[in-house]
Every structure is written in C-alpha cells, then in structure tokens.
Amino acid sequence: MKKIVLLAVTLGFNLLMGQGVFYSGFESWTSGIPNQWNGSQTNIGSTNIIQVTSGAFEGNYAVLLVNTSTSSHKRFSTQPLTISQGQVFKISFYARGSGKIRVGLYDGNAASIQYASYTILTDSINWQKITATLTADTNSSVAEFIISVRNVAGSTGRIQIDSFYVQLGSTINATIHDIQYTTDPSGDSPYKGQAVKTHGVVTAVYPNKAYWIQDGTGPFSGLYVYDNAHHPNIGDSIELVGTVDEYYNLTELKSISNYNVLASNRPIYYNAISLANAQTEAYESVLVQFTNVVCTNTNAGYGMWTIGDGMDTLLVDTLLYNYTPTLNKHYNIQGVMYYSYSKRKILPRFASDIVVNTTGLTDDQSSPIIYPNPFTDLIFFENVKGLISVYNSIGKKLYEVNLAQDHACLNLGYLPAGTYFLKIETNNNTYYKTIIKQ
C-alpha cells in the first residue's frame, strides 16, 4: 500500500483513492522538508524538522519534530487541500518519542483552528498508533491538516511521526444519553473520537465560547458543547454534528458543523438532586437544582464558594454568574453541572438561579436554637429532642448522640478548628445546621 501511495506522491497528486483524502509516508524530501508539508500554518522552525533515516515505521524515512517548550505548541501543517462543510475526517498516524502531540484542521481562519485532544508520548522505542476525528465546519479551498507538538516537561519534546493518513468518515446518529452514558471508570464517552449527530435544548450559554444542551431529564441527559462559531439562546432546540472529545475528563462536543435551530423558546427542565448525586458522572452538564443548602465557605479559591447539606459539599463556580454569598445562609440554587480541574461544580447562570431560602433553619422558638456559633468547646441546644449527628466538611460522620431532653449541651472541644454540620432529627422534622469551631 505504501508503495502505491508513494507513486502518487511522486507524481504530485493528492491521494484520492476511494475514501482517502491525504497520505504522507514522509518518503520524499526537498531542501530538508518533506513534500506535501510546510503549509501556511507551519510555525515550527526548519531546524526542528528532521529527517529520520533509520527505524521508520514503514519505508525508509519518518519525520522528527522538536519542541522543548512547556508553554507553547508548534505547528507543522500540510499544503492546502479542498474540504466541504460537514465532511468527517478520520486521521491516523504512528508516533513515538517524548512529548505531547495532537492534530488539527485549519479552514482558512486561523482564529478557529479545530484541535483534537493531546496524546502524551513517553516511549521513544515503540511506535504508537494515534487516531482522531475532525469535522469541517465550512467550505474551504485552503484547508490544512496540522500536527501540533509540545513537550511534557524539562528538555524533552522530540517526537517521530510516520504514515500520516486522512480518510473520509461517517456521522453516527446518537442521543445525548448515548454519548454520555458510560460504565468506564474513567468516565470517558463510548463515542470518544467519533463524529455524531445529536440534538437538545440549550440550557445555558457561555458567551462566545460554549453552551450546554439537554434532552429530557434524568441522569446522562446533558452535554457541554464547545463552539465559538454559533450563538444560541437558552430555550433553542438545536440539531448539530460534532466530534465527541474528553477535555480533561469533561465530555464535550466540538468541531461543530451542520448547526440547525429547530425551534425557539422551548421549555427547559431542572433536575432536583442531592449534593451526593451532583458528585457523579451521571449529572455532568445536566441542569440541576438544590433546595435549602448552606453556604459553608465564601472563599473556596478562584472566586468559588461552597455549599453543603450537612453530609456533602459542592463548589459553586462564578464562570457564568458572579455572586457574593453570606456564610451560613441557606439558599436554593440551580444551574448546570460542570467539571474542571478535577472538581465537580455547579454553574449558576444568572441572578434568579440563586435565591435565599427563608424557610430554612432559623433560630426562633419553633426550631432548634443552637449556640454559640462559632464555638470553642461547649455547644448548647434548646427546643431539641432527638438524634444529633455531627459531620465534617467532606460528609464523614464523626459523632452521634440521642438527646432525650429539650435543653442540653455537647462538648465538641476535641474537634479541630473548621466547619462542621449538624443533622438534627426530631419526631416531626429534620434540620441541618452549619457550625464553626474556632
């Protein structure tokens, strides 16, 4: 097969055999550069493009790309090709070395280059096959396929590449549930790297960058769409084609094409769930709501704050809407679930997504009175007769006692300084209370 392709390259033709779009075995070089490469999007220096003369995956030669920078990637692109909107490109090649490598598609607009996820290479001996799928979001006669490289750390960043092949693929019809549902412990979608056609109603918008869509309610019903080319409104019912990817373990749809608004002002549905459920893969990117949760930390870093229900906690991120909470105040909160920096969090979208809960636990004569708060050792209870459970900030139960009297006190002086939660179960009600140990 490689010899046939090499003949086509020698004659200066693009590979258009069957479903093939482009092939390079890096066998032919001119002035130190492999033929068919060094397009307009190439920004890697010619001294960092090196011909490999032994140990190629196939044939006689491969290419070695060098980039030891930890802060920026370097591109090596093909000569221009013609692509059509909606075309699905399945890209495969072999690589070995040390560093990060990914592929991209330039369609004439340098500000909207599509990239697949990075693959990290750590083996300089054995060749590894790498595959990716990209979808053309426009027509272009100056398209270029890109190899992007950067190092992992230190002075590494030397990657050999061979047998770079692009062929036309097909689009799979899949629901959001199909895309999101997984039994893989990593949480990766079973459609990762594949082009899919799906639909849903827009539930949240990150202006000029992304949006979330949802199909119905329940677990695995939401999806994050990375797309700065289209600008939907909440309530738009849309159909679109894109490639499923995992961005640092957040399932996303990217490389969007065939975008179509089917209807506007459609109803959107909230999922009332517990904070424990919010920590699961099942509700990633789903529109959720929590009732009567407590602000347990007003400054969790990077503008975030924390809510708790006495057993579990969750970060509230200000990515879409910035809100200044009050410590120990009760709230009703709704928004889309998000995952970044290895943390699950909720993203309220606007002011109406955060409402002070005025029916929560209050220190009046009809509900438990607990004081002092903050406390140092003793904590007193009035109007309390029932089971008291003490939890730490990550929901671990530390202590449990059954108070048989309406007036009692507990010595919690042995606890380290920090925030704790009380769950108070009486004959008629269950209350939650945040307490702070000084």
C-alpha positions as CSV (number, residue, x, y, z in Angstrom):
1,M,0.0,0.0,0.0
2,K,2.8,2.4,0.9
3,K,4.5,1.9,-2.5
4,I,1.3,2.8,-4.3
5,V,0.9,5.9,-2.3
6,L,4.5,6.9,-2.8
7,L,3.9,6.7,-6.6
8,A,1.0,9.1,-6.3
9,V,3.1,11.5,-4.2
10,T,6.0,11.4,-6.7
11,L,3.6,12.4,-9.4
12,G,2.4,15.3,-7.3
13,F,-1.2,14.2,-6.8
14,N,-3.3,14.2,-3.7
15,L,-4.4,10.7,-2.6
16,L,-8.0,10.4,-3.7
17,M,-8.3,6.6,-3.8
18,G,-11.7,5.6,-2.5
19,Q,-12.3,7.4,0.8
20,G,-8.7,8.5,1.1
21,V,-8.1,12.3,1.3
22,F,-4.4,12.6,2.2
23,Y,-1.4,10.4,2.8
24,S,2.2,11.0,3.7
25,G,4.8,8.4,4.4
26,F,7.5,11.2,4.6
27,E,9.5,9.4,1.9
28,S,10.1,12.3,-0.4
29,W,12.0,15.4,0.8
30,T,13.1,18.7,-0.8
31,S,15.6,21.1,0.8
32,G,15.2,19.4,4.2
33,I,11.4,19.5,4.2
34,P,9.1,16.5,3.5
35,N,7.0,17.0,0.3
36,Q,3.3,17.9,0.8
37,W,4.1,19.7,4.1
38,N,5.2,23.1,5.4
39,G,1.9,24.9,4.7
40,S,0.9,28.4,5.8
41,Q,0.1,27.3,9.4
42,T,3.6,25.8,10.0
43,N,5.4,27.8,12.7
44,I,8.0,25.2,13.7
45,G,11.5,26.2,12.6
46,S,13.1,24.3,9.8
47,T,16.0,23.2,12.1
48,N,13.4,21.4,14.2
49,I,12.1,19.4,11.3
50,I,14.5,16.5,10.9
51,Q,14.5,13.6,8.5
52,V,14.6,10.2,10.3
53,T,16.8,7.8,8.2
54,S,16.5,4.6,10.2
55,G,13.9,2.7,12.1
56,A,10.9,4.2,10.3
57,F,7.5,2.6,10.9
58,E,7.2,1.9,7.2
59,G,9.5,2.5,4.3
60,N,12.8,4.3,4.7
61,Y,12.1,7.6,6.3
62,A,10.0,9.3,9.0
63,V,10.0,12.9,10.4
64,L,11.2,14.1,13.8
65,L,9.7,17.3,15.2
66,V,11.4,19.0,18.1
67,N,9.7,21.4,20.6
68,T,11.0,21.6,24.1
69,S,8.8,24.5,25.2
70,T,6.4,23.8,28.1
71,S,4.3,26.9,27.4
72,S,3.5,26.8,23.7
73,H,2.9,24.3,21.0
74,K,4.4,24.3,17.5
75,R,2.5,23.5,14.3
76,F,3.6,21.5,11.2
77,S,0.9,21.7,8.5
78,T,0.2,20.2,5.1
79,Q,-0.1,22.0,1.8
80,P,-3.6,23.4,1.1
81,L,-6.4,21.0,0.4
82,T,-10.1,21.5,-0.5
83,I,-12.7,20.5,2.1
84,S,-16.5,20.7,2.3
85,Q,-18.7,21.7,5.2
86,G,-19.9,18.6,7.2
87,Q,-17.1,16.3,5.9
88,V,-15.8,14.0,8.6
89,F,-12.1,13.3,8.6
90,K,-10.6,10.2,10.3
91,I,-7.0,10.8,10.9
92,S,-4.5,8.2,11.9
93,F,-0.7,8.1,12.2
94,Y,2.1,6.5,14.1
95,A,4.3,8.3,16.6
96,R,7.0,7.6,19.3
97,G,9.1,9.8,21.5
98,S,8.6,12.1,24.4
99,G,6.1,15.0,24.5
100,K,2.5,15.8,23.6
101,I,1.0,15.5,20.2
102,R,-2.4,16.3,18.6
103,V,-3.9,17.0,15.2
104,G,-5.8,20.0,14.0
105,L,-7.7,21.3,11.0
106,Y,-7.3,24.8,9.6
107,D,-10.1,26.0,7.3
108,G,-8.8,29.4,6.3
109,N,-9.5,31.1,9.6
110,A,-6.5,31.0,12.0
111,A,-8.7,32.1,14.9
112,S,-10.9,28.9,14.7
113,I,-8.5,26.0,14.2
114,Q,-10.0,22.8,15.4
115,Y,-7.8,20.5,17.5
116,A,-8.2,17.0,18.8
117,S,-7.0,16.2,22.4
118,Y,-3.3,15.8,23.1
119,T,-1.8,12.3,23.4
120,I,1.1,12.1,25.8
121,L,4.1,10.0,24.5
122,T,6.7,8.6,26.8
123,D,8.1,5.7,24.7
124,S,11.0,6.5,22.3
125,I,11.3,2.9,21.1
126,N,7.9,1.6,20.2
127,W,5.6,3.1,17.6
128,Q,2.1,4.0,18.9
129,K,-0.9,4.4,16.6
130,I,-2.9,7.6,17.2
131,T,-6.3,8.3,15.8
132,A,-8.6,11.3,15.8
133,T,-11.8,12.6,14.1
134,L,-12.4,16.2,13.0
135,T,-15.4,17.7,11.2
136,A,-15.2,20.5,8.7
137,D,-17.5,23.4,9.8
138,T,-17.2,25.3,6.5
139,N,-16.1,25.0,2.8
140,S,-12.5,25.9,2.2
141,S,-10.0,25.5,-0.7
142,V,-7.1,26.4,1.6
143,A,-7.6,23.8,4.3
144,E,-4.5,22.3,6.0
145,F,-4.2,19.4,8.4
146,I,-1.9,20.2,11.3
147,I,0.4,18.2,13.6
148,S,0.8,20.2,16.9
149,V,3.6,19.2,19.3
150,R,4.8,20.4,22.7
151,N,6.8,18.7,25.4
152,V,5.7,17.3,28.7
153,A,8.4,18.7,31.0
154,G,12.1,19.5,31.1
155,S,14.1,19.4,27.9
156,T,12.1,16.6,26.2
157,G,9.8,17.2,23.3
158,R,11.2,15.1,20.4
159,I,8.6,13.1,18.5
160,Q,8.9,10.9,15.4
161,I,5.9,10.6,13.1
162,D,5.2,8.3,10.2
163,S,2.4,7.1,7.9
164,F,0.0,10.1,8.3
165,Y,-3.3,9.2,6.7
166,V,-6.6,11.1,6.4
167,Q,-9.8,9.4,5.1
168,L,-13.4,10.4,5.0
169,G,-15.5,9.0,7.8
170,S,-19.2,9.0,8.6
171,T,-21.5,10.6,11.1
172,I,-23.3,8.5,13.8
173,N,-26.8,9.4,15.0
174,A,-26.7,9.4,18.8
175,T,-28.8,10.8,21.6
176,I,-27.2,12.8,24.4
177,H,-27.8,9.8,26.7
178,D,-26.0,7.6,24.2
179,I,-23.0,10.0,24.2
180,Q,-22.8,10.5,28.0
181,Y,-23.7,7.0,29.4
182,T,-20.7,5.0,30.3
183,T,-19.6,2.2,32.6
184,D,-15.9,3.0,32.1
185,P,-14.3,4.0,35.4
186,S,-12.6,6.9,33.6
187,G,-16.0,8.4,32.7
188,D,-15.0,8.6,29.0
189,S,-17.8,8.5,26.5
190,P,-18.1,5.4,24.4
191,Y,-18.2,7.7,21.4
192,K,-14.9,9.5,22.2
193,G,-13.2,10.5,18.9
194,Q,-16.3,9.9,16.8
195,A,-18.4,12.3,14.8
196,V,-22.0,12.3,15.9
197,K,-25.3,13.9,15.0
198,T,-27.4,14.8,18.1
199,H,-30.0,17.3,19.3
200,G,-31.1,19.0,22.5
201,V,-32.5,22.2,24.1
202,V,-30.0,24.9,25.2
203,T,-30.0,25.2,29.0
204,A,-27.0,27.6,29.5
205,V,-24.7,29.8,27.4
206,Y,-21.0,30.7,27.9
207,P,-20.9,33.7,25.6
208,N,-18.6,33.3,22.5
209,K,-17.2,30.0,23.8
210,A,-19.7,27.2,24.6
211,Y,-23.2,26.2,25.6
212,W,-25.0,23.3,27.2
213,I,-27.8,21.2,25.7
214,Q,-30.2,18.8,27.3
215,D,-32.6,16.1,26.1
216,G,-35.3,15.5,28.6
217,T,-34.4,14.9,32.3
218,G,-32.6,12.5,34.5
219,P,-29.0,11.2,34.5
220,F,-26.9,11.5,31.4
221,S,-29.3,14.0,29.8
222,G,-26.9,17.0,29.4
223,L,-23.9,17.8,27.2
224,Y,-21.3,20.5,27.0
225,V,-20.7,21.9,23.5
226,Y,-17.5,23.8,22.8
227,D,-18.4,26.1,19.9
228,N,-17.5,29.8,19.4
229,A,-19.0,30.0,15.9
230,H,-22.7,29.7,16.8
231,H,-24.5,31.7,19.4
232,P,-27.8,30.1,20.6
233,N,-30.2,31.3,23.1
234,I,-31.5,29.4,26.2
235,G,-34.6,27.5,25.0
236,D,-33.3,27.0,21.4
237,S,-33.9,23.4,20.3
238,I,-30.9,22.6,18.1
239,E,-29.6,19.8,15.9
240,L,-25.9,19.6,15.2
241,V,-22.9,17.5,14.1
242,G,-19.7,17.4,16.1
243,T,-16.9,15.2,17.4
244,V,-17.1,13.8,20.9
245,D,-14.0,14.5,23.0
246,E,-12.8,14.3,26.6
247,Y,-11.3,17.6,27.7
248,Y,-9.6,16.8,31.0
249,N,-12.4,14.2,31.7
250,L,-15.2,16.6,30.7
251,T,-17.2,15.0,27.9
252,E,-17.7,17.6,25.2
253,L,-18.9,18.0,21.6
254,K,-16.5,20.0,19.4
255,S,-15.7,20.7,15.8
256,I,-19.4,21.7,15.2
257,S,-21.0,21.6,11.8
258,N,-24.5,21.3,10.3
259,Y,-25.8,23.5,13.1
260,N,-29.6,24.0,12.8
261,V,-32.1,25.7,15.1
262,L,-35.3,23.6,15.0
263,A,-37.4,25.8,17.4
264,S,-37.0,28.6,19.9
265,N,-38.5,29.2,23.4
266,R,-38.7,25.6,24.2
267,P,-39.3,24.6,27.9
268,I,-36.2,23.6,29.9
269,Y,-36.3,21.1,32.7
270,Y,-34.5,21.1,36.0
271,N,-33.4,18.0,37.9
272,A,-33.8,18.2,41.6
273,I,-31.0,16.1,43.0
274,S,-28.9,15.8,46.2
275,L,-25.4,17.1,46.6
276,A,-24.2,13.5,46.7
277,N,-25.7,12.8,43.2
278,A,-24.0,16.0,42.0
279,Q,-20.6,14.4,42.5
280,T,-21.3,11.7,40.0
281,E,-20.6,11.4,36.3
282,A,-24.4,10.8,35.6
283,Y,-25.2,14.5,36.2
284,E,-22.3,16.1,34.3
285,S,-23.6,19.0,32.2
286,V,-27.2,18.5,33.4
287,L,-29.3,21.4,34.6
288,V,-29.9,20.8,38.3
289,Q,-31.4,22.5,41.4
290,F,-30.7,22.2,45.1
291,T,-33.1,23.3,47.9
292,N,-32.1,24.6,51.3
293,V,-28.3,24.2,51.0
294,V,-26.0,26.2,53.2
295,C,-23.0,28.4,52.3
296,T,-20.1,26.7,54.2
297,N,-17.2,28.7,52.7
298,T,-17.4,32.1,51.0
299,N,-13.9,31.9,49.5
300,A,-13.0,28.4,48.1
301,G,-10.5,29.9,45.7
302,Y,-10.7,31.4,42.2
303,G,-13.9,33.2,43.0
304,M,-15.7,30.0,44.0
305,W,-17.7,29.2,47.1
306,T,-19.0,26.1,48.8
307,I,-22.5,24.8,49.7
308,G,-23.4,21.9,51.9
309,D,-26.4,20.0,53.1
310,G,-25.0,18.5,56.3
311,M,-23.5,15.5,54.6
312,D,-22.0,16.5,51.3
313,T,-20.5,19.7,49.8
314,L,-20.2,21.2,46.4
315,L,-18.3,24.0,44.7
316,V,-20.3,26.9,43.2
317,D,-18.3,28.5,40.3
318,T,-18.7,32.0,39.1
319,L,-17.9,31.2,35.5
320,L,-21.3,32.3,34.2
321,Y,-22.6,34.5,37.0
322,N,-20.7,36.2,39.9
323,Y,-22.5,36.1,43.2
324,T,-21.3,37.1,46.7
325,P,-22.7,34.7,49.3
326,T,-23.1,35.0,53.0
327,L,-21.6,32.4,55.3
328,N,-24.1,30.0,56.9
329,K,-27.0,31.5,54.9
330,H,-29.5,29.0,53.3
331,Y,-30.0,29.1,49.5
332,N,-32.0,27.5,46.7
333,I,-29.6,27.2,43.8
334,Q,-29.9,26.0,40.2
335,G,-27.5,25.8,37.3
336,V,-25.6,23.4,35.1
337,M,-23.1,20.9,36.4
338,Y,-19.5,21.3,35.3
339,Y,-16.2,19.6,35.7
340,S,-12.8,21.3,35.6
341,Y,-9.5,21.0,37.5
342,S,-10.6,17.6,38.7
343,K,-13.6,19.1,40.6
344,R,-17.3,18.9,40.0
345,K,-19.2,22.2,40.5
346,I,-22.4,23.9,39.7
347,L,-22.6,27.0,37.5
348,P,-25.5,29.3,38.3
349,R,-26.4,31.3,35.1
350,F,-28.0,34.5,36.3
351,A,-29.4,36.2,39.4
352,S,-32.6,34.2,39.6
353,D,-30.6,31.0,39.9
354,I,-29.6,31.9,43.5
355,V,-32.4,32.6,46.0
356,V,-32.1,33.0,49.7
357,N,-34.1,30.2,51.4
358,T,-36.3,31.9,54.0
359,T,-37.9,28.7,55.1
360,G,-34.6,27.1,56.2
361,L,-33.4,26.6,59.7
362,T,-33.8,29.7,61.8
363,D,-33.1,30.4,65.4
364,D,-36.6,31.0,66.6
365,Q,-38.8,29.3,69.2
366,S,-40.3,26.9,66.7
367,S,-37.0,25.4,65.5
368,P,-33.8,24.3,67.3
369,I,-31.7,27.0,68.9
370,I,-28.0,26.2,68.8
371,Y,-25.4,28.5,70.4
372,P,-22.8,29.8,70.5
373,N,-21.8,29.8,66.8
374,P,-18.8,29.9,66.3
375,F,-17.9,27.9,69.4
376,T,-14.8,26.8,71.2
377,D,-15.8,23.7,73.2
378,L,-19.4,23.6,74.5
379,I,-22.4,24.0,72.2
380,F,-25.9,24.4,73.7
381,F,-29.2,23.1,72.3
382,E,-32.7,24.4,73.1
383,N,-36.0,23.1,71.7
384,V,-34.1,19.9,70.6
385,K,-35.1,16.4,71.4
386,G,-33.9,13.8,69.0
387,L,-30.9,12.4,67.2
388,I,-27.9,14.7,66.7
389,S,-25.2,13.7,64.1
390,V,-22.0,15.7,63.5
391,Y,-20.3,15.6,60.1
392,N,-17.1,17.1,58.9
393,S,-16.7,19.2,55.7
394,I,-16.4,16.2,53.4
395,G,-19.5,14.5,54.8
396,K,-17.9,11.9,57.1
397,K,-20.0,11.3,60.3
398,L,-17.8,12.0,63.4
399,Y,-20.3,11.7,66.2
400,E,-23.9,10.8,67.0
401,V,-26.0,11.2,70.1
402,N,-29.6,11.0,71.1
403,L,-30.7,14.0,73.1
404,A,-33.6,13.0,75.4
405,Q,-34.0,16.4,76.9
406,D,-35.2,19.7,75.4
407,H,-32.2,21.6,76.8
408,A,-28.8,20.0,76.6
409,C,-25.2,20.7,75.7
410,L,-22.4,18.9,73.9
411,N,-18.6,19.2,74.4
412,L,-17.1,19.3,71.0
413,G,-13.9,21.0,72.1
414,Y,-11.9,18.0,70.8
415,L,-12.7,18.8,67.2
416,P,-10.0,20.7,65.2
417,A,-10.9,24.2,64.1
418,G,-13.1,24.3,61.0
419,T,-16.6,24.0,59.6
420,Y,-18.9,21.2,60.6
421,F,-22.5,20.2,60.0
422,L,-25.2,19.1,62.4
423,K,-28.1,16.9,61.3
424,I,-30.9,17.1,63.8
425,E,-33.7,14.5,63.5
426,T,-36.7,15.1,65.7
427,N,-40.0,13.3,65.7
428,N,-41.5,15.8,63.2
429,N,-38.7,17.3,61.2
430,T,-35.1,17.0,60.0
431,Y,-32.9,20.1,60.3
432,Y,-29.4,20.9,59.1
433,K,-27.1,23.4,60.8
434,T,-23.6,24.6,59.9
435,I,-21.4,25.3,62.9
436,I,-17.9,26.7,63.1
437,K,-15.2,25.5,65.6
438,Q,-12.7,28.2,66.5
